[in-house]
Amino acid sequence: MSDSQLRTAATATGGALREFLAGAGLLGRGLGLVLRSPRLLGLGLVPAVIAGLLYTAAVITLIAFVGDLASAVTWFADDWATFWRDLVRVLAGAALLGLGGLLLVLTFTAVTLLIGDPFYEKISGLVEQRYGGVPDEVEVPLLASLGRSLRDSLRLIGLSILVGIPLFVAGFIPVVGQTVVPVVGGAVAGWLLAVELTGVPFQRRDKRLRERRAALRTRRPLALGFGVAVFACFLIPLGAVLLMPAAVAGGALLSRKVLGLPTDVVTTRSL
């Protein structure tokens, strides 16, 4: 590779990294926006708390039975020597917890958005008003909005399951399963969360899931940075509950950025 090609590659990599970090920063900006309005923050927390209680029970159940589940999926190792049987079951348990964490975060976001659709629509709308509004806004009836959100969420959950299965299998590979797989899983989860959390702003413009994905692909590092930051924070105990309103606000900012709309100049009243 020539020197000019190396410089070009380095420039492209640096640009992608800056975009990624800028995307991660959108979650912090979203948090700052909702913290300025305690009423909206409280409203945004209500559906997240409801979903959080349900998912806490699911996490406790998964942890309590992960040993039994690991034994069930490694039935072929029943007659192996004790060391190898225990090793493969430890790897299976780690893979199950990883897959479970991935699915729990993605489904938590989908379920919480469905439960709190009116609340999160309000938060997202106020963020957009702050930076100039939506000139081409389309009024979508509540039932139609809920139905579209449900269909989109089911598609994304189905995709996460399809991706999660090979990641679960790869989790059995020593070293790779504990290093490469979590990184790939985090990137996949980050992308899916970015798609999920931009649903309300794109619906406001009467744009469907296909158009949302296409728009996010034009700024993939930015979308990944935002989504991975959300995913990492959601893995922290209570993180998903406490940061859900901020993630929704950040999703509105991300949507405006990928659509080429301002997110820096305040043109109307604040939140």
C-alpha positions, 0 to 999 in steps of 0.5 A, spaced: 500 500 500 502 506 498 503 512 502 497 516 499 493 510 500 495 509 507 494 517 509 487 516 506 485 510 510 488 513 516 483 519 515 477 515 513 479 511 520 479 518 524 473 521 521 469 514 522 472 515 530 470 522 530 463 520 528 462 514 533 464 519 539 459 524 536 454 519 536 456 517 543 455 524 545 448 524 543 446 520 549 449 525 554 446 531 550 439 527 550 440 526 558 442 534 559 435 536 555 431 531 559 434 533 566 432 540 564 425 538 565 423 534 571 416 533 569 418 530 562 423 526 566 418 523 571 413 521 565 418 518 561 421 514 567 414 511 568 413 506 563 421 504 564 419 503 571 414 498 569 418 494 564 424 494 569 420 491 574 418 485 569 425 485 566 428 484 573 424 478 574 426 475 568 434 477 569 433 474 576 430 467 573 435 467 568 441 467 573 437 462 577 437 457 572 443 458 568 446 452 570 440 448 569 440 451 562 447 450 560 446 443 562 440 442 558 444 445 551 450 441 553 447 434 553 452 431 549 457 432 554 454 428 560 459 422 559 465 427 558 471 427 563 469 432 569 474 437 567 471 438 560 464 437 561 464 443 566 469 447 562 464 447 556 458 448 561 461 454 563 462 457 556 455 455 555 453 459 561 457 465 559 454 464 552 447 464 555 448 470 559 450 474 553 445 472 549 440 473 554 443 480 556 442 482 548 435 480 547 433 483 554 436 490 552 433 490 545 426 487 547 426 492 553 427 498 549 421 495 544 416 494 550 418 500 554 417 504 547 410 501 546 408 502 553 410 509 554 408 511 546 405 517 548 410 520 553 416 518 549 412 522 543 412 528 547 419 528 549 421 527 542 417 532 539 419 537 544 426 536 542 425 537 535 421 543 537 427 546 540 431 545 534 426 548 529 421 543 529 418 538 523 416 542 517 413 536 514 410 533 520 405 528 519 399 527 524 399 519 525 393 517 529 395 513 536 392 506 534 396 507 527 402 509 530 402 503 536 401 498 530 406 500 526 411 501 532 409 494 534 410 491 527 417 494 527 419 492 534 417 485 532 421 485 526 427 488 529 427 483 535 426 477 530 432 480 527 436 480 533 434 473 535 437 470 528 443 474 529 444 472 536 443 464 535 450 464 531 453 469 536 451 464 542 454 458 538 460 462 537 460 463 545 463 456 545 469 457 542 475 459 547 478 466 547 474 468 541 467 467 545 469 471 550 472 477 546 470 477 539 463 475 540 461 480 546 464 486 541 460 483 535 454 483 539 455 490 542 455 493 535 449 489 533 445 491 539 448 498 538 445 498 531 438 495 532 437 500 538 439 506 534 434 503 529 429 502 534 430 509 538 429 513 531 422 510 530 418 516 533 421 521 529 421 518 523 414 516 524 413 523 525 415 524 518 411 518 515 417 514 514 417 507 514 423 502 517 426 501 510 427 508 509 429 509 517 435 504 516 437 507 509 438 514 512 442 511 518 446 507 513 448 514 511 451 516 517 453 509 520 459 510 525 454 516 528 448 511 529 453 506 531 456 510 536 449 512 539 447 505 539 453 502 542 453 508 548 445 506 549 447 499 550 453 499 554 449 504 559 443 499 559 447 493 561 448 497 568 443 495 573 437 500 573 441 504 567 435 502 562 430 504 567 433 511 568 436 513 562 430 511 557 428 518 557 435 520 555 435 515 550 429 517 546 431 524 546 438 522 543 434 518 538 431 525 536 437 528 535 440 522 531 434 522 527 435 530 525 442 529 524 442 523 519 436 527 516 441 533 515 437 538 520 440 542 525 441 540 532 446 546 535 442 552 534 436 553 538 430 556 534 424 555 539 423 555 546 426 550 550 424 544 553 
